[in-house]
Amino acid sequence: MVGWSRGHTVTKRAGNRRSALFLLAAGGVSLGAFAVPLLVSPLKWAKRLRWRLPEDTDLAVYLGRSLGAVAVALSLGALWAARDPWRYRVVFQMAAVATALLAGVHVRGAIERKQPWTETAEIPFWVAMAIGAIACYPQEPEEQAPQDTHRSP
């Protein structure tokens, strides 16, 4: 086992290092690109992505902040889970489902032509995130036999 702060561990298995790196990258990118901007300033985020803003923005602000809060929680959960991917493997399942659903939302918006091109351009990203969550699913750590500290003569 490779030590981590406060007694938490990450196994030496290559699959779990890959799992941890996926969670760190996905959590960090999501936090910076989507979660915090939506939570702090949803209309500024929407303008950057070329959305037309309605006259009455109260609902848009409320929904944007709500989505941002959920995204912050999921992103922080991914960063936390990177410390021990096997123990927190449910994060991979949630990430796969959430990103697959987000891909579907973006596909529907593209088909209905009810979103700016920037949202349609995100479809490959969300598909890749869903595939990544599945492909990087952690492996169960191998049991290690306790080492005998007493030697027989």
C-alpha positions in Angstrom: 0.0 0.0 0.0 1.1 3.5 -0.7 0.5 5.9 2.2 -1.7 9.0 1.9 -2.4 11.6 4.4 -4.2 10.8 7.6 -3.8 7.0 7.3 -5.7 6.7 4.0 -4.2 4.4 1.4 -4.2 3.8 -2.3 -3.2 0.4 -3.5 -0.2 -0.1 -5.7 -2.3 -1.8 -8.4 -1.9 0.0 -11.7 -5.7 -0.1 -12.2 -6.3 1.8 -9.0 -3.6 4.4 -9.7 -5.4 4.9 -13.1 -8.7 5.1 -11.2 -7.3 7.7 -8.8 -5.9 9.8 -11.6 -9.2 9.7 -13.4 -11.0 11.0 -10.3 -8.5 13.7 -9.7 -8.7 14.9 -13.4 -12.4 14.6 -13.7 -13.1 16.2 -10.3 -10.7 19.1 -10.9 -11.9 19.8 -14.5 -15.5 19.6 -13.4 -15.0 21.8 -10.4 -13.2 24.5 -12.4 -15.0 24.5 -15.7 -18.6 23.8 -14.6 -19.3 23.5 -10.9 -17.9 26.6 -9.3 -18.8 29.0 -12.2 -22.4 27.7 -12.1 -22.6 28.0 -8.3 -21.0 31.5 -8.2 -22.3 33.2 -11.3 -24.6 31.1 -13.5 -25.5 34.0 -15.9 -21.9 34.9 -16.5 -21.3 31.2 -17.2 -24.3 31.1 -19.5 -23.1 34.2 -21.5 -19.6 32.7 -21.9 -21.3 29.6 -23.4 -23.4 31.8 -25.7 -26.8 31.2 -24.2 -29.5 33.9 -24.8 -30.7 35.1 -21.5 -34.4 35.6 -20.7 -35.8 38.9 -19.5 -36.6 37.4 -16.1 -33.5 35.6 -15.0 -34.5 34.6 -11.4 -35.3 31.0 -12.4 -32.2 30.7 -14.5 -30.0 31.9 -11.6 -31.7 29.6 -9.2 -31.4 26.5 -11.4 -27.9 27.4 -12.3 -26.8 27.7 -8.7 -28.6 24.5 -7.8 -26.9 22.6 -10.6 -23.6 24.2 -9.6 -24.1 23.1 -6.0 -24.7 19.5 -7.0 -21.7 19.6 -9.4 -19.5 21.0 -6.7 -20.5 18.2 -4.3 -19.9 15.5 -7.0 -16.6 17.0 -8.0 -15.4 17.2 -4.4 -16.6 13.6 -3.9 -14.5 12.5 -6.8 -11.4 14.3 -5.4 -12.1 12.6 -2.0 -12.6 9.2 -3.6 -9.3 9.4 -5.4 -7.6 8.6 -2.1 -9.0 5.1 -2.2 -10.9 4.3 -5.4 -11.9 0.8 -4.4 -13.5 1.9 -1.2 -15.4 4.7 -2.9 -16.1 2.9 -6.2 -19.7 4.1 -6.1 -18.4 7.4 -7.3 -17.4 5.7 -10.6 -21.0 4.3 -11.0 -22.5 7.8 -10.3 -20.0 9.4 -12.6 -20.8 7.0 -15.5 -24.6 7.5 -15.1 -24.4 11.2 -14.6 -22.1 11.9 -17.6 -24.1 9.5 -19.8 -27.3 11.4 -18.9 -25.5 14.7 -19.5 -24.5 13.4 -23.0 -28.1 12.6 -23.6 -29.3 16.0 -22.5 -26.8 17.6 -24.9 -27.8 15.3 -27.8 -31.4 16.2 -27.2 -30.6 19.9 -27.2 -28.7 19.5 -30.4 -31.5 17.6 -32.1 -34.1 20.2 -31.0 -31.7 23.0 -31.9 -32.4 24.6 -28.5 -28.8 25.2 -27.3 -25.8 27.1 -28.6 -23.1 25.3 -30.6 -20.9 25.4 -27.5 -23.2 22.9 -25.7 -23.3 20.6 -28.8 -19.5 20.7 -28.9 -19.5 19.2 -25.3 -21.2 16.0 -26.4 -17.8 14.1 -27.0 -16.6 15.3 -23.7 -19.5 13.9 -21.8 -19.4 10.6 -23.7 -15.6 10.4 -23.0 -16.2 11.0 -19.3 -18.8 8.2 -19.2 -16.5 5.8 -21.0 -13.6 6.9 -18.7 -15.6 6.3 -15.6 -16.3 2.7 -16.8 -12.8 2.1 -18.2 -11.2 3.3 -15.0 -13.4 1.4 -12.6 -11.1 0.3 -9.7 -9.9 -3.2 -9.2 -10.4 -5.0 -5.9 -7.2 -4.9 -3.9 -5.4 -8.2 -3.6 -5.3 -9.6 -0.1 -1.8 -9.5 1.3 -0.8 -12.3 3.7 0.5 -10.9 7.0 4.2 -11.1 7.3 5.5 -13.4 9.9 7.8 -11.4 12.2 8.9 -14.6 14.1 11.3 -16.9 12.3 11.5 -20.5 13.2 14.9 -21.9 14.0 
